[in-house]
Amino acid sequence: MPNPLVSIIVPVYNLAPYLPACINSLLEQTYAPLEIIFINDSSTDSSLEILKEYQRQYPHFKIITQPNSGPGPARNTGLDEASGEYVLFVDGDDWIAADTVAICIETAIGELADIVCFGFRKVTKRDGREFELQRFEYEPACYLDSDYVAGALSENSHNRAKLNTAVWGKLYSLSLLNNHQIRFRQAIFEDSPFTLEAVFHASRIRCVKDALYNYFIRESSTTEQSITSGILSAAKISGFYTSDEMIKDFLVSKKVFDKYDSLYYAFHNSRVLMYGGYFEVYSRQQSKASSSWPLFISALRGHWHTITLQRKGLYRAYRKRTVALYAGAMISRFSLKAAHLFFTWYEKTMAPQ
């Protein structure tokens, strides 16, 4: 029996300095056959020229240019074009190990898995040298008989069966996605709702131990940050809250929210700290972000009813701050400035280090 075709979808927007490393890692895959689809999201740098240069050497590369819409719609374009039995997403500034597809396909076929998850490294480069900032590896035995939705909602916890909710780091059955009409529902913070839908519908998920995905952290300048890790903005905060609302709405629509409500609210609290602006303004002491506190607290006041005291199982940095987040949300209903002063005081005197 021939090997199944695997489609690799790469959204690209102004990634010229990083594209070669990504593309080369795809060319080095030990598995075949591959369908490699690049979605140029109307880049204004030389990204398209780099893609075309590679395509002259490797004519099987597919390049699709679309109006600038964000990574979510770009990936949807790739899904609509994909013809493989399986699909894998790689961001254009990241790269994967040479045996990534081979390991995942072996697991998918051998274990009859709809989704195969693999670990990742967060890396950066300084003075031409690569530094590993974080490594996450799955414990495969923990996922043989686990609640996949609970695993996704436990991403920021000590649960050994937690799942990374980023769209990358996974091989998906394309029929799973198409049969359940699973697509990206917004331009940014699109990963988690997509992943939650996919794991909900998956009959079987398997994980491999290796950290095969390399997630590149750009530290050289704020202008080179990714959408979700860049400078705090109203659009970024709004996109985050909308993403979490989509997750809740999906669980409600499937009549399972009551089963997962405690996990969801703990998950949401941790993400408000991570993506809603708290860490950018208060914990990380970023001078450019500290003046943006009105953005964070205005959004917090608008969503105060989504903040709870649910924090069981969260990592310490999130668990300890959840109480302060809840108190600050209540204060924000009456005074933005008072909430700001409270959070500033808390970080200086009581926050975990």
VEXMI-396800 format. One record per residue (C-alpha): residue number from 0; residue in one letter; x, y, z. Coordinates in Angstrom, 1 decimal, decimal comma. Example, Ala and Ser with C-alpha at 12.3 -4.5 7.8 and 13.67 -1.06 7.14 Angstrom:
+-----+---+--------+--------+--------+
|   k | r |      u |      v |      w |
+-----+---+--------+--------+--------+
|   0 | A |   12,3 |   -4,5 |    7,8 |
|   1 | S |   13,7 |   -1,1 |    7,1 |
+-----+---+--------+--------+--------+
This chain:
+-----+---+--------+--------+--------+
|   k | r |      u |      v |      w |
+-----+---+--------+--------+--------+
|   0 | M |    0,0 |    0,0 |    0,0 |
|   1 | P |    1,4 |    3,4 |   -0,9 |
|   2 | N |    2,1 |    6,0 |    1,7 |
|   3 | P |   -0,7 |    8,4 |    2,3 |
|   4 | L |   -0,3 |   12,0 |    0,9 |
|   5 | V |    0,4 |   14,6 |    3,6 |
|   6 | S |   -0,4 |   18,2 |    3,0 |
|   7 | I |    1,8 |   20,8 |    4,8 |
|   8 | I |    0,2 |   24,3 |    5,0 |
|   9 | V |    2,4 |   27,3 |    5,7 |
|  10 | P |    0,9 |   30,8 |    6,1 |
|  11 | V |    3,3 |   33,5 |    5,1 |
|  12 | Y |    3,2 |   37,2 |    5,8 |
|  13 | N |    6,4 |   39,3 |    5,7 |
|  14 | L |    8,7 |   36,5 |    6,9 |
|  15 | A |   11,6 |   36,9 |    4,4 |
|  16 | P |   14,4 |   36,6 |    7,0 |
|  17 | Y |   13,0 |   33,4 |    8,4 |
|  18 | L |   11,4 |   31,5 |    5,4 |
|  19 | P |   14,5 |   29,6 |    4,3 |
|  20 | A |   14,9 |   27,8 |    7,6 |
|  21 | C |   11,3 |   26,8 |    7,5 |
|  22 | I |   11,3 |   25,7 |    3,8 |
|  23 | N |   14,6 |   23,8 |    4,2 |
|  24 | S |   13,1 |   21,8 |    7,1 |
|  25 | L |   10,2 |   20,8 |    4,9 |
|  26 | L |   12,6 |   19,8 |    2,1 |
|  27 | E |   14,6 |   17,7 |    4,6 |
|  28 | Q |   11,6 |   15,5 |    5,6 |
|  29 | T |   12,3 |   11,8 |    5,4 |
|  30 | Y |    8,7 |   11,0 |    4,4 |
|  31 | A |    7,1 |   11,1 |    1,0 |
|  32 | P |    4,8 |   12,0 |   -0,6 |
|  33 | L |    4,3 |   15,5 |    0,5 |
|  34 | E |    2,1 |   18,4 |   -0,7 |
|  35 | I |    3,6 |   21,7 |    0,4 |
|  36 | I |    1,2 |   24,7 |    0,2 |
|  37 | F |    2,4 |   28,2 |    0,9 |
|  38 | I |   -0,3 |   30,9 |    1,4 |
|  39 | N |    1,2 |   34,3 |    0,8 |
|  40 | D |   -1,0 |   36,7 |    2,7 |
|  41 | S |   -0,1 |   39,7 |    0,5 |
|  42 | S |    3,4 |   40,1 |    2,0 |
|  43 | T |    5,0 |   43,5 |    1,4 |
|  44 | D |    8,6 |   42,3 |    1,8 |
|  45 | S |   10,5 |   39,8 |   -0,4 |
|  46 | S |    8,7 |   36,7 |    1,0 |
|  47 | L |    6,9 |   36,0 |   -2,3 |
|  48 | E |   10,2 |   36,3 |   -4,3 |
|  49 | I |   11,8 |   33,8 |   -1,9 |
|  50 | L |    8,9 |   31,4 |   -2,4 |
|  51 | K |    9,1 |   31,7 |   -6,2 |
|  52 | E |   12,8 |   31,1 |   -6,2 |
|  53 | Y |   12,3 |   27,9 |   -4,3 |
|  54 | Q |    9,5 |   26,9 |   -6,6 |
|  55 | R |   11,8 |   27,2 |   -9,6 |
|  56 | Q |   13,9 |   24,5 |   -8,0 |
|  57 | Y |   11,0 |   22,5 |   -6,6 |
|  58 | P |    8,0 |   22,9 |   -9,0 |
|  59 | H |    5,7 |   20,8 |   -6,8 |
|  60 | F |    5,5 |   23,7 |   -4,3 |
|  61 | K |    2,1 |   25,3 |   -4,4 |
|  62 | I |    2,0 |   29,1 |   -3,9 |
|  63 | I |   -1,3 |   30,9 |   -3,4 |
|  64 | T |   -1,5 |   34,6 |   -2,9 |
|  65 | Q |   -4,6 |   36,1 |   -1,3 |
|  66 | P |   -5,6 |   39,6 |    0,1 |
|  67 | N |   -4,2 |   40,2 |    3,5 |
|  68 | S |   -6,6 |   38,5 |    5,9 |
|  69 | G |   -4,5 |   37,1 |    8,8 |
|  70 | P |   -3,2 |   33,6 |    9,6 |
|  71 | G |   -6,6 |   32,1 |   10,2 |
|  72 | P |   -8,1 |   32,8 |    6,8 |
|  73 | A |   -4,7 |   31,9 |    5,2 |
|  74 | R |   -4,8 |   28,5 |    6,8 |
|  75 | N |   -8,4 |   28,0 |    5,6 |
|  76 | T |   -7,3 |   28,7 |    2,1 |
|  77 | G |   -4,7 |   26,0 |    2,5 |
|  78 | L |   -7,2 |   23,5 |    3,8 |
|  79 | D |   -9,5 |   24,2 |    0,9 |
|  80 | E |   -6,6 |   23,5 |   -1,5 |
|  81 | A |   -5,2 |   20,5 |    0,4 |
|  82 | S |   -5,6 |   17,1 |   -1,2 |
|  83 | G |   -3,7 |   14,9 |    1,3 |
|  84 | E |   -5,2 |   12,4 |    3,7 |
|  85 | Y |   -3,5 |   14,2 |    6,5 |
|  86 | V |   -2,6 |   17,8 |    7,1 |
|  87 | L |    0,1 |   19,5 |    9,2 |
|  88 | F |    0,5 |   23,3 |    9,9 |
|  89 | V |    3,8 |   25,0 |   10,1 |
|  90 | D |    4,3 |   28,8 |   10,6 |
|  91 | G |    6,6 |   30,4 |    8,2 |
|  92 | D |    9,1 |   31,5 |   10,8 |
|  93 | D |    9,3 |   28,1 |   12,5 |
|  94 | W |   10,8 |   24,7 |   11,4 |
|  95 | I |   10,3 |   21,0 |   12,1 |
|  96 | A |   12,6 |   18,1 |   12,6 |
|  97 | A |   13,4 |   16,0 |    9,6 |
|  98 | D |   11,5 |   12,9 |   10,8 |
|  99 | T |    8,4 |   14,8 |   12,0 |
| 100 | V |    6,0 |   13,6 |    9,3 |
| 101 | A |    7,4 |   10,1 |    9,3 |
| 102 | I |    7,0 |    9,7 |   13,0 |
| 103 | C |    3,4 |   11,2 |   12,9 |
| 104 | I |    2,2 |    9,1 |   10,0 |
| 105 | E |    3,6 |    5,9 |   11,6 |
| 106 | T |    1,7 |    6,7 |   14,7 |
| 107 | A |   -1,5 |    7,8 |   12,9 |
| 108 | I |   -1,7 |    4,6 |   10,9 |
| 109 | G |   -0,5 |    2,2 |   13,6 |
| 110 | E |   -2,8 |    3,7 |   16,3 |
| 111 | L |   -5,7 |    4,6 |   14,0 |
| 112 | A |   -5,5 |    8,2 |   15,3 |
| 113 | D |   -7,4 |   11,2 |   14,0 |
| 114 | I |   -4,8 |   13,6 |   15,5 |
| 115 | V |   -1,2 |   13,0 |   16,4 |
| 116 | C |    0,4 |   15,5 |   18,8 |
| 117 | F |    4,1 |   16,2 |   19,2 |
| 118 | G |    6,1 |   18,4 |   21,4 |
| 119 | F |    7,9 |   21,6 |   20,8 |
| 120 | R |   10,9 |   23,8 |   21,6 |
| 121 | K |   10,7 |   27,6 |   22,0 |
| 122 | V |   14,0 |   28,9 |   20,6 |
| 123 | T |   15,6 |   32,2 |   19,8 |
| 124 | K |   18,8 |   33,3 |   18,2 |
| 125 | R |   21,4 |   35,8 |   19,5 |
| 126 | D |   24,6 |   36,7 |   17,8 |
| 127 | G |   24,0 |   33,8 |   15,3 |
| 128 | R |   23,6 |   31,2 |   18,1 |
| 129 | E |   20,5 |   29,3 |   18,9 |
| 130 | F |   19,1 |   29,2 |   22,4 |
| 131 | E |   16,4 |   26,9 |   23,7 |
| 132 | L |   14,0 |   28,9 |   26,0 |
| 133 | Q |   11,5 |   26,2 |   26,7 |
| 134 | R |   10,8 |   22,5 |   25,9 |
| 135 | F |    7,5 |   20,7 |   26,1 |
| 136 | E |    7,2 |   17,0 |   25,5 |
| 137 | Y |    4,2 |   14,8 |   25,8 |
| 138 | E |    4,0 |   11,6 |   27,9 |
| 139 | P |    2,3 |    9,3 |   25,4 |
| 140 | A |    1,0 |    6,8 |   28,0 |
| 141 | C |   -1,1 |    9,6 |   29,6 |
| 142 | Y |   -3,3 |   10,0 |   26,5 |
| 143 | L |   -4,3 |    6,4 |   25,9 |
| 144 | D |   -7,6 |    6,8 |   27,7 |
| 145 | S |   -8,0 |   10,4 |   28,5 |
| 146 | D |  -10,7 |   13,2 |   28,1 |
| 147 | Y |   -9,3 |   15,2 |   25,2 |
| 148 | V |  -11,4 |   18,3 |   25,8 |
| 149 | A |  -10,3 |   18,3 |   29,4 |
| 150 | G |   -6,7 |   18,0 |   28,2 |
| 151 | A |   -7,1 |   21,0 |   26,0 |
| 152 | L |   -8,6 |   23,1 |   28,7 |
| 153 | S |   -5,8 |   22,0 |   31,1 |
| 154 | E |   -3,1 |   23,5 |   28,8 |
| 155 | N |   -1,7 |   25,8 |   31,6 |
| 156 | S |   -2,0 |   23,3 |   34,4 |
| 157 | H |   -0,1 |   20,4 |   36,0 |
| 158 | N |   -2,4 |   17,8 |   34,3 |
| 159 | R |   -0,1 |   15,3 |   32,8 |
| 160 | A |   -2,6 |   14,7 |   30,0 |
| 161 | K |   -2,7 |   18,3 |   29,0 |
| 162 | L |   -2,8 |   19,3 |   25,3 |
| 163 | N |   -1,1 |   22,2 |   23,6 |
| 164 | T |   -3,9 |   24,2 |   22,0 |
| 165 | A |   -1,7 |   25,8 |   19,3 |
| 166 | V |   -2,7 |   24,5 |   15,8 |
| 167 | W |    0,9 |   23,6 |   15,1 |
| 168 | G |    2,5 |   20,5 |   16,7 |
| 169 | K |   -0,2 |   18,2 |   15,3 |
| 170 | L |   -1,0 |   16,0 |   12,4 |
| 171 | Y |   -4,7 |   16,0 |   11,6 |
| 172 | S |   -6,8 |   13,7 |    9,5 |
| 173 | L |   -8,2 |   15,9 |    6,8 |
| 174 | S |  -11,4 |   14,0 |    6,7 |
| 175 | L |  -11,9 |   14,8 |   10,4 |
| 176 | L |  -11,7 |   18,5 |    9,6 |
| 177 | N |  -13,8 |   18,4 |    6,5 |
| 178 | N |  -16,5 |   16,0 |    7,8 |
| 179 | H |  -17,1 |   18,3 |   10,8 |
| 180 | Q |  -16,5 |   21,6 |    8,9 |
| 181 | I |  -13,7 |   22,5 |   11,3 |
| 182 | R |  -12,1 |   25,8 |   10,1 |
| 183 | F |  -10,5 |   28,8 |   11,6 |
| 184 | R |  -13,2 |   31,3 |   12,8 |
| 185 | Q |  -11,2 |   34,5 |   13,0 |
| 186 | A |   -7,9 |   36,1 |   11,8 |
| 187 | I |   -5,9 |   36,1 |   15,1 |
| 188 | F |   -6,1 |   33,9 |   18,3 |
| 189 | E |   -7,6 |   31,4 |   15,9 |
| 190 | D |   -5,7 |   28,4 |   17,2 |
| 191 | S |   -7,5 |   27,4 |   20,3 |
| 192 | P |  -11,1 |   27,3 |   19,0 |
| 193 | F |   -9,9 |   25,3 |   16,0 |
| 194 | T |   -8,0 |   22,8 |   18,2 |
| 195 | L |  -10,9 |   22,5 |   20,7 |
| 196 | E |  -13,3 |   21,6 |   17,9 |
| 197 | A |  -10,9 |   19,1 |   16,5 |
| 198 | V |  -10,2 |   17,3 |   19,7 |
| 199 | F |  -13,9 |   17,3 |   20,6 |
| 200 | H |  -14,7 |   15,4 |   17,4 |
| 201 | A |  -11,6 |   13,2 |   17,3 |
| 202 | S |  -12,3 |    9,5 |   18,0 |
| 203 | R |   -8,7 |    8,9 |   19,0 |
| 204 | I |   -5,7 |   11,1 |   19,7 |
| 205 | R |   -2,2 |    9,9 |   20,2 |
| 206 | C |    0,9 |   11,7 |   21,3 |
| 207 | V |    4,6 |   11,1 |   20,5 |
| 208 | K |    7,2 |   12,1 |   23,0 |
| 209 | D |    9,7 |   14,0 |   20,9 |
| 210 | A |    9,9 |   17,8 |   20,7 |
| 211 | L |    9,7 |   18,0 |   16,9 |
| 212 | Y |    8,4 |   21,5 |   16,4 |
| 213 | N |   10,7 |   24,6 |   16,7 |
| 214 | Y |    8,7 |   27,7 |   17,6 |
| 215 | F |   10,9 |   30,7 |   16,9 |
| 216 | I |   10,8 |   33,7 |   19,3 |
| 217 | R |   11,8 |   36,9 |   17,6 |
| 218 | E |   13,5 |   39,1 |   20,1 |
| 219 | S |   15,3 |   41,6 |   17,9 |
| 220 | S |   12,6 |   44,3 |   17,8 |
| 221 | T |    9,0 |   44,9 |   18,6 |
| 222 | T |    8,3 |   45,4 |   14,9 |
| 223 | E |    9,2 |   41,7 |   14,3 |
| 224 | Q |    7,0 |   40,2 |   16,9 |
| 225 | S |    4,2 |   37,9 |   15,9 |
| 226 | I |    0,6 |   39,0 |   16,0 |
| 227 | T |   -0,1 |   37,3 |   19,3 |
| 228 | S |    3,2 |   38,1 |   21,0 |
| 229 | G |    3,6 |   41,7 |   19,8 |
| 230 | I |    2,8 |   45,0 |   21,3 |
| 231 | L |   -0,4 |   45,3 |   23,2 |
| 232 | S |   -3,3 |   46,6 |   21,2 |
| 233 | A |   -7,1 |   46,8 |   21,4 |
| 234 | A |   -7,3 |   44,5 |   18,4 |
| 235 | K |   -5,1 |   41,9 |   20,1 |
| 236 | I |   -7,1 |   42,0 |   23,3 |
| 237 | S |  -10,4 |   41,9 |   21,5 |
| 238 | G |   -9,2 |   38,9 |   19,4 |
| 239 | F |   -8,3 |   37,0 |   22,5 |
| 240 | Y |  -11,6 |   37,5 |   24,3 |
| 241 | T |  -13,5 |   36,6 |   21,2 |
| 242 | S |  -11,4 |   33,4 |   20,9 |
| 243 | D |  -12,3 |   32,3 |   24,4 |
| 244 | E |  -16,0 |   33,2 |   23,9 |
| 245 | M |  -15,9 |   31,0 |   20,8 |
| 246 | I |  -14,6 |   28,1 |   22,9 |
| 247 | K |  -17,4 |   28,5 |   25,5 |
| 248 | D |  -20,1 |   28,9 |   22,8 |
| 249 | F |  -18,9 |   25,7 |   21,1 |
| 250 | L |  -19,1 |   23,8 |   24,4 |
| 251 | V |  -22,5 |   25,2 |   25,1 |
| 252 | S |  -23,7 |   24,3 |   21,6 |
| 253 | K |  -22,6 |   20,7 |   22,2 |
| 254 | K |  -24,4 |   20,6 |   25,6 |
| 255 | V |  -21,2 |   19,8 |   27,5 |
| 256 | F |  -20,3 |   23,2 |   29,1 |
| 257 | D |  -21,6 |   22,2 |   32,5 |
| 258 | K |  -19,2 |   19,2 |   32,4 |
| 259 | Y |  -16,2 |   21,4 |   31,7 |
| 260 | D |  -17,2 |   24,8 |   33,3 |
| 261 | S |  -14,6 |   24,7 |   36,1 |
| 262 | L |  -11,8 |   23,8 |   33,7 |
| 263 | Y |  -12,9 |   26,4 |   31,2 |
| 264 | Y |  -12,9 |   29,2 |   33,7 |
| 265 | A |   -9,5 |   28,3 |   35,1 |
| 266 | F |   -8,2 |   28,0 |   31,5 |
| 267 | H |   -9,8 |   31,5 |   30,7 |
| 268 | N |   -8,3 |   33,1 |   33,8 |
| 269 | S |   -4,8 |   31,9 |   32,9 |
| 270 | R |   -5,2 |   33,2 |   29,3 |
| 271 | V |   -6,4 |   36,6 |   30,5 |
| 272 | L |   -3,1 |   36,9 |   32,3 |
| 273 | M |   -1,1 |   35,6 |   29,3 |
| 274 | Y |   -3,0 |   37,2 |   26,3 |
| 275 | G |   -5,4 |   39,7 |   27,7 |
| 276 | G |   -2,6 |   42,2 |   28,6 |
| 277 | Y |   -1,8 |   41,5 |   32,3 |
| 278 | F |    1,7 |   40,2 |   31,9 |
| 279 | E |    2,6 |   42,8 |   29,2 |
| 280 | V |    1,6 |   45,6 |   31,5 |
| 281 | Y |    2,5 |   44,4 |   35,0 |
| 282 | S |    4,6 |   41,3 |   35,3 |
| 283 | R |    7,1 |   41,7 |   32,4 |
| 284 | Q |    7,9 |   45,3 |   33,2 |
| 285 | Q |    7,9 |   46,2 |   29,5 |
| 286 | S |    8,2 |   50,0 |   29,5 |
| 287 | K |    6,3 |   50,4 |   26,2 |
| 288 | A |    3,5 |   48,2 |   27,4 |
| 289 | S |    3,2 |   49,7 |   30,9 |
| 290 | S |    1,6 |   52,8 |   29,5 |
| 291 | S |   -1,1 |   50,6 |   27,9 |
| 292 | W |   -2,7 |   49,7 |   31,1 |
| 293 | P |   -6,0 |   51,5 |   30,1 |
| 294 | L |   -6,4 |   49,0 |   27,2 |
| 295 | F |   -6,0 |   46,0 |   29,5 |
| 296 | I |   -8,3 |   47,3 |   32,3 |
| 297 | S |  -11,0 |   48,7 |   29,9 |
| 298 | A |  -11,2 |   45,2 |   28,3 |
| 299 | L |  -11,2 |   43,6 |   31,7 |
| 300 | R |  -14,0 |   45,8 |   32,9 |
| 301 | G |  -16,0 |   44,8 |   29,7 |
| 302 | H |  -15,5 |   41,2 |   30,5 |
| 303 | W |  -15,5 |   41,2 |   34,3 |
| 304 | H |  -18,3 |   38,7 |   34,4 |
| 305 | T |  -16,0 |   36,1 |   32,7 |
| 306 | I |  -13,4 |   36,2 |   35,5 |
| 307 | T |  -13,9 |   33,7 |   38,3 |
| 308 | L |  -11,9 |   32,3 |   41,2 |
| 309 | Q |  -11,4 |   29,0 |   39,4 |
| 310 | R |   -7,8 |   28,1 |   39,5 |
| 311 | K |   -7,4 |   24,5 |   40,5 |
| 312 | G |   -4,4 |   22,8 |   38,9 |
| 313 | L |   -3,0 |   25,8 |   37,2 |
| 314 | Y |    0,7 |   26,5 |   37,3 |
| 315 | R |    1,7 |   28,6 |   40,3 |
| 316 | A |    2,2 |   31,8 |   38,4 |
| 317 | Y |   -1,4 |   31,7 |   37,2 |
| 318 | R |   -3,0 |   30,1 |   40,2 |
| 319 | K |   -1,7 |   32,8 |   42,6 |
| 320 | R |   -2,6 |   35,6 |   40,4 |
| 321 | T |   -6,1 |   34,5 |   39,7 |
| 322 | V |   -7,4 |   35,9 |   43,0 |
| 323 | A |   -5,8 |   39,2 |   42,3 |
| 324 | L |   -7,2 |   39,1 |   38,8 |
| 325 | Y |  -10,7 |   38,6 |   40,2 |
| 326 | A |  -10,3 |   41,4 |   42,7 |
| 327 | G |   -9,0 |   43,8 |   40,1 |
| 328 | A |  -11,8 |   42,9 |   37,7 |
| 329 | M |  -14,3 |   43,8 |   40,4 |
| 330 | I |  -12,5 |   47,1 |   41,2 |
| 331 | S |  -12,4 |   48,0 |   37,5 |
| 332 | R |  -16,2 |   48,2 |   37,5 |
| 333 | F |  -16,0 |   51,3 |   39,6 |
| 334 | S |  -12,6 |   52,8 |   38,7 |
| 335 | L |  -10,0 |   51,9 |   36,0 |
| 336 | K |   -7,3 |   53,9 |   37,8 |
| 337 | A |   -8,0 |   52,1 |   41,1 |
| 338 | A |   -7,7 |   48,7 |   39,4 |
| 339 | H |   -4,4 |   49,8 |   37,8 |
| 340 | L |   -3,0 |   50,9 |   41,2 |
| 341 | F |   -4,2 |   47,6 |   42,8 |
| 342 | F |   -2,4 |   45,5 |   40,1 |
| 343 | T |    0,7 |   47,6 |   40,4 |
| 344 | W |    0,8 |   47,2 |   44,2 |
| 345 | Y |    0,1 |   43,4 |   43,9 |
| 346 | E |    3,0 |   42,8 |   41,5 |
| 347 | K |    5,4 |   44,8 |   43,7 |
| 348 | T |    4,4 |   43,2 |   47,0 |
| 349 | M |    2,6 |   39,8 |   46,7 |
| 350 | A |    3,0 |   38,3 |   43,2 |
| 351 | P |    4,9 |   35,0 |   42,9 |
| 352 | Q |    8,3 |   35,3 |   41,3 |
+-----+---+--------+--------+--------+
